[in-house]
Amino acid sequence: MQAWTSKMMKLAPGVKMTPDAPLSACTTLRLGGPADLLAEPANADELAKLFRTAAELDVPVTVIGRGSNLLVRDGGIRGLTIRIAQGMRKLSVDGCELTAEAGASLAEAAALAQRNGLAGLAFASGIPGAVGGGTVMNAGAYGGELKDVIARVEGIRPDGSAFSYSGNEMAFGYRTSRLQSEKGVVTRVTFALTPCDPAAIAAEMNELNERRRAKQPLDVPSAGSTFKRPEGHFAGALIEQCGLKGFAIGGARVSEKHAGFLVSTGGTAADFEALMAYVRCVVWAKTGVRLEPEVRVIGEEAQR
């Protein structure tokens, strides 16, 4: 154990921390090396404490959520990795507002909304990510985006101070928000929803999830759609047009079910990153369209 690791654990007592934690267990791709120290705060106060303590010790900080849109390189992550997931998952409903802590899954939030007869989150019922990460990237599917229903976002800045933004202040765009540049970490989100028949919402959710199961490779590890949708195109269609369905590098493969999904069949993060780069290169060469990754790539390459 490194000296700063033990100091961190002493200065932030009560916070769940695991030295040398394997991050492959924290991502849907099931890839990646270890974190020097993985911390899982139970609330916003613990999160702020971790940020302040890391600054005091001059330790770099990386924040992850449920790992559904993440590729961790094989060398892992140096410094402190904060995971907003298991400890921050509370959900509540007050009238037409649903409040969710950042670690709650979008599926959990959508299910609670449905049970309470609140429409607006059905599109998110099959998105595997968390509320916090989904908010930062303005997650969306089937014509819906979180920006359409977010009323307020609360969180912690890297200096440990709190922030609170209205939905309009979040500067949402396609798979982006102001928090990507500010590096703010979401702790809680309030959604403004619309009263509706619970059975009608359930029917919509079932229809969307049937479409997802029919078209997407949900039975193998992936990080969802690997690339953002290029303007005027669909990434999957371009990749298929280039003859790349089923193409593999090591244990990473372009899904034969949906070419917009790169999947892992047991290789390495380096395989997956190499396949991402190869697909981008081929699509650019053959179509003139630049694919931009939707998957966030972090960490260090494995030492040779």
C-alpha positions as CSV (number, residue, x, y, z in Angstrom):
1,M,0.0,0.0,0.0
2,Q,1.3,3.4,-1.0
3,A,1.9,6.0,1.8
4,W,-0.7,8.4,0.6
5,T,-3.3,5.6,0.5
6,S,-3.1,4.9,4.2
7,K,-3.2,8.7,4.9
8,M,-6.3,9.1,2.8
9,M,-8.0,6.3,4.6
10,K,-7.2,7.9,8.0
11,L,-8.2,11.4,6.9
12,A,-11.6,10.2,5.6
13,P,-12.7,7.7,8.1
14,G,-16.0,6.0,7.5
15,V,-15.8,6.2,3.8
16,K,-15.7,2.7,2.1
17,M,-12.3,2.4,0.5
18,T,-10.5,-0.5,-1.3
19,P,-6.8,-0.4,-2.2
20,D,-5.7,-2.0,-5.5
21,A,-9.3,-2.5,-6.5
22,P,-10.0,-4.3,-9.9
23,L,-12.0,-1.9,-12.0
24,S,-13.0,-4.6,-14.5
25,A,-15.7,-5.4,-11.9
26,C,-16.9,-1.8,-12.1
27,T,-17.6,-1.6,-15.8
28,T,-20.1,-3.2,-18.2
29,L,-17.3,-4.1,-20.5
30,R,-15.6,-6.1,-17.7
31,L,-12.2,-4.8,-18.8
32,G,-9.5,-2.7,-17.2
33,G,-6.7,-2.7,-14.6
34,P,-6.8,-1.8,-10.9
35,A,-7.4,1.5,-9.1
36,D,-4.7,2.5,-6.6
37,L,-7.5,3.3,-4.2
38,L,-11.3,3.0,-4.9
39,A,-13.6,5.1,-2.7
40,E,-17.4,4.7,-2.6
41,P,-19.0,7.6,-0.8
42,A,-22.4,7.1,0.8
43,N,-23.5,10.8,0.5
44,A,-22.5,14.3,-0.8
45,D,-20.7,15.1,2.4
46,E,-18.4,12.1,2.1
47,L,-17.8,13.0,-1.6
48,A,-16.8,16.6,-0.7
49,K,-14.5,15.2,2.1
50,L,-12.8,12.9,-0.5
51,F,-12.2,15.8,-2.8
52,R,-10.7,18.0,-0.1
53,T,-8.5,15.3,1.3
54,A,-7.2,14.4,-2.1
55,A,-6.3,18.0,-2.7
56,E,-4.6,18.2,0.7
57,L,-2.5,15.1,-0.2
58,D,-2.0,16.3,-3.8
59,V,-3.5,13.0,-5.2
60,P,-5.2,13.0,-8.6
61,V,-8.9,12.1,-8.6
62,T,-10.9,10.2,-11.2
63,V,-14.7,9.9,-10.8
64,I,-16.7,7.0,-12.3
65,G,-20.3,5.9,-12.0
66,R,-21.9,2.5,-12.9
67,G,-19.3,2.1,-15.6
68,S,-21.7,1.5,-18.5
69,N,-20.1,4.0,-20.8
70,L,-16.5,3.5,-19.8
71,L,-13.3,1.8,-21.0
72,V,-10.6,1.5,-18.3
73,R,-7.2,0.8,-19.8
74,D,-5.3,-2.3,-18.7
75,G,-2.8,-0.4,-16.5
76,G,-5.6,0.9,-14.3
77,I,-5.9,4.3,-12.7
78,R,-3.4,6.0,-10.6
79,G,-4.4,8.1,-7.5
80,L,-7.9,8.1,-6.1
81,T,-10.9,6.7,-8.0
82,I,-14.3,7.7,-6.6
83,R,-17.2,5.5,-7.6
84,I,-20.7,7.0,-7.4
85,A,-22.9,4.0,-7.4
86,Q,-23.8,1.7,-4.6
87,G,-23.9,4.2,-1.7
88,M,-25.9,7.0,-3.4
89,R,-29.1,5.4,-4.8
90,K,-32.0,7.0,-3.0
91,L,-35.2,7.8,-5.0
92,S,-38.3,9.7,-4.0
93,V,-41.4,11.2,-5.5
94,D,-43.2,14.4,-4.5
95,G,-46.1,15.3,-6.7
96,C,-44.8,15.4,-10.3
97,E,-41.2,15.6,-9.3
98,L,-38.9,12.6,-9.0
99,T,-35.6,13.1,-7.2
100,A,-32.8,10.6,-7.7
101,E,-29.4,10.4,-6.2
102,A,-26.6,10.1,-8.7
103,G,-25.8,6.4,-8.1
104,A,-29.4,5.2,-8.8
105,S,-29.8,3.6,-12.2
106,L,-31.8,5.2,-14.9
107,A,-33.8,2.0,-15.1
108,E,-34.7,2.3,-11.3
109,A,-35.7,5.9,-11.8
110,A,-37.9,5.1,-14.8
111,A,-39.5,2.2,-13.0
112,L,-40.4,4.4,-10.0
113,A,-41.9,7.0,-12.3
114,Q,-44.0,4.4,-14.0
115,R,-45.4,3.0,-10.7
116,N,-46.3,6.6,-9.6
117,G,-48.0,7.4,-12.9
118,L,-45.4,9.9,-14.1
119,A,-44.4,10.0,-17.8
120,G,-41.2,11.3,-19.3
121,L,-38.6,8.7,-18.4
122,A,-39.8,5.7,-20.3
123,F,-37.1,6.2,-22.9
124,A,-34.5,5.7,-20.2
125,S,-35.8,2.4,-18.8
126,G,-33.4,0.4,-20.8
127,I,-30.3,2.6,-20.6
128,P,-27.9,0.8,-18.3
129,G,-26.2,3.8,-16.8
130,A,-26.6,5.8,-13.6
131,V,-28.5,9.1,-13.1
132,G,-25.4,11.0,-12.4
133,G,-23.3,9.9,-15.4
134,G,-26.4,10.0,-17.6
135,T,-27.0,13.6,-16.6
136,V,-23.4,14.7,-17.3
137,M,-23.6,13.3,-20.9
138,N,-27.3,14.0,-21.4
139,A,-28.1,10.4,-22.1
140,G,-30.9,9.6,-24.5
141,A,-32.6,6.9,-26.6
142,Y,-35.5,6.5,-28.9
143,G,-36.0,10.3,-29.4
144,G,-35.8,11.2,-25.7
145,E,-33.1,12.9,-23.8
146,L,-32.6,13.6,-20.1
147,K,-32.5,17.4,-20.8
148,D,-36.2,17.2,-21.6
149,V,-37.2,16.3,-18.1
150,I,-34.4,17.6,-15.8
151,A,-35.5,20.4,-13.5
152,R,-32.4,20.7,-11.2
153,V,-29.0,19.2,-10.8
154,E,-27.0,19.3,-7.6
155,G,-23.4,18.2,-7.1
156,I,-19.9,18.9,-5.8
157,R,-17.1,20.7,-7.6
158,P,-13.5,19.3,-7.5
159,D,-12.6,21.9,-4.8
160,G,-15.3,20.4,-2.6
161,S,-17.8,23.2,-2.9
162,A,-21.5,22.5,-3.8
163,F,-23.4,23.6,-6.9
164,S,-27.0,23.7,-7.9
165,Y,-28.1,24.3,-11.5
166,S,-31.5,24.5,-13.1
167,G,-32.1,22.3,-16.2
168,N,-31.7,25.5,-18.4
169,E,-28.4,26.4,-16.7
170,M,-26.9,23.0,-17.6
171,A,-26.1,23.9,-21.2
172,F,-27.2,20.5,-22.4
173,G,-26.4,19.4,-25.9
174,Y,-26.1,16.1,-27.8
175,R,-24.3,13.9,-25.3
176,T,-22.9,16.8,-23.5
177,S,-23.4,19.4,-20.7
178,R,-21.5,22.1,-18.9
179,L,-20.3,19.6,-16.3
180,Q,-18.0,17.9,-18.8
181,S,-15.8,21.0,-18.9
182,E,-16.4,22.0,-15.3
183,K,-15.7,18.5,-14.0
184,G,-18.5,18.8,-11.5
185,V,-19.8,15.6,-10.0
186,V,-23.6,15.1,-9.8
187,T,-25.0,14.0,-6.4
188,R,-28.8,14.5,-7.0
189,V,-31.1,15.2,-9.9
190,T,-34.7,16.4,-9.8
191,F,-36.9,15.4,-12.8
192,A,-40.1,17.3,-13.7
193,L,-42.5,14.7,-15.1
194,T,-46.1,14.5,-16.3
195,P,-49.1,12.6,-14.9
196,C,-50.1,9.7,-17.0
197,D,-51.8,6.3,-16.8
198,P,-49.3,3.8,-15.3
199,A,-50.5,1.1,-17.7
200,A,-49.8,3.3,-20.7
201,I,-46.3,4.1,-19.4
202,A,-45.6,0.4,-18.8
203,A,-46.8,-0.4,-22.4
204,E,-44.4,2.2,-23.8
205,M,-41.5,0.9,-21.7
206,N,-42.2,-2.7,-22.8
207,E,-42.3,-1.7,-26.4
208,L,-39.0,0.2,-26.3
209,N,-37.3,-2.5,-24.4
210,E,-38.5,-5.2,-26.8
211,R,-37.0,-3.1,-29.6
212,R,-33.8,-2.8,-27.7
213,R,-33.6,-6.6,-27.1
214,A,-34.3,-7.3,-30.7
215,K,-31.6,-5.0,-32.1
216,Q,-28.9,-4.7,-29.5
217,P,-26.3,-7.3,-28.3
218,L,-27.4,-7.3,-24.7
219,D,-26.0,-10.8,-24.0
220,V,-22.3,-9.8,-24.2
221,P,-20.3,-7.2,-22.4
222,S,-20.4,-3.8,-24.1
223,A,-20.4,-0.1,-23.3
224,G,-23.6,0.6,-25.3
225,S,-23.3,2.6,-28.5
226,T,-19.6,3.0,-29.0
227,F,-19.7,6.1,-31.2
228,K,-21.8,9.3,-31.2
229,R,-24.3,9.7,-34.0
230,P,-22.7,11.7,-36.8
231,E,-24.8,14.5,-38.2
232,G,-26.9,13.2,-41.0
233,H,-25.8,9.6,-40.5
234,F,-26.0,6.6,-38.1
235,A,-22.8,5.2,-36.8
236,G,-23.9,1.6,-37.0
237,A,-25.1,2.0,-40.6
238,L,-21.7,3.5,-41.6
239,I,-19.8,0.7,-39.9
240,E,-21.9,-2.0,-41.6
241,Q,-21.6,-0.2,-44.9
242,C,-17.8,-0.5,-44.6
243,G,-18.1,-4.3,-44.2
244,L,-16.9,-4.3,-40.6
245,K,-19.7,-6.3,-38.9
246,G,-18.1,-9.2,-37.1
247,F,-14.6,-7.8,-37.5
248,A,-12.4,-8.5,-34.5
249,I,-9.1,-7.5,-32.9
250,G,-8.2,-9.9,-30.2
251,G,-11.1,-10.2,-27.9
252,A,-12.9,-7.1,-29.2
253,R,-15.5,-7.5,-31.9
254,V,-17.9,-5.4,-34.0
255,S,-21.3,-6.9,-33.1
256,E,-23.0,-8.8,-35.8
257,K,-26.3,-7.9,-34.3
258,H,-25.7,-4.1,-34.4
259,A,-22.6,-2.7,-35.9
260,G,-22.8,0.4,-33.7
261,F,-21.9,-1.8,-30.7
262,L,-18.4,-3.0,-30.1
263,V,-18.4,-5.9,-27.7
264,S,-15.8,-7.7,-25.6
265,T,-15.4,-11.5,-25.8
266,G,-12.8,-11.8,-23.1
267,G,-9.7,-9.9,-24.4
268,T,-8.1,-6.8,-23.1
269,A,-8.9,-3.1,-23.0
270,A,-6.1,-2.6,-25.5
271,D,-7.9,-4.9,-27.9
272,F,-11.1,-2.8,-27.5
273,E,-9.3,0.5,-27.9
274,A,-7.4,-0.7,-31.0
275,L,-10.7,-1.8,-32.6
276,M,-12.3,1.6,-31.9
277,A,-9.3,3.2,-33.6
278,Y,-9.5,0.8,-36.6
279,V,-13.2,1.3,-37.1
280,R,-12.8,5.1,-37.0
281,C,-10.0,4.9,-39.5
282,V,-11.8,2.7,-42.0
283,V,-15.1,4.7,-41.8
284,W,-13.2,7.9,-42.4
285,A,-11.3,6.5,-45.3
286,K,-14.3,5.0,-47.0
287,T,-17.0,7.5,-46.2
288,G,-15.3,10.7,-45.2
289,V,-17.3,10.7,-41.9
290,R,-15.4,11.1,-38.6
291,L,-16.8,8.9,-35.9
292,E,-16.5,10.4,-32.4
293,P,-16.3,8.0,-29.4
294,E,-19.3,8.0,-27.0
295,V,-17.3,5.7,-24.8
296,R,-15.1,7.4,-22.2
297,V,-11.5,6.0,-22.2
298,I,-9.5,6.5,-19.0
299,G,-6.5,5.1,-17.2
300,E,-3.1,4.0,-18.2
301,E,-1.9,1.4,-20.7
302,A,-0.3,-1.7,-19.2
303,Q,3.4,-1.6,-18.7
304,R,5.3,-3.8,-21.1
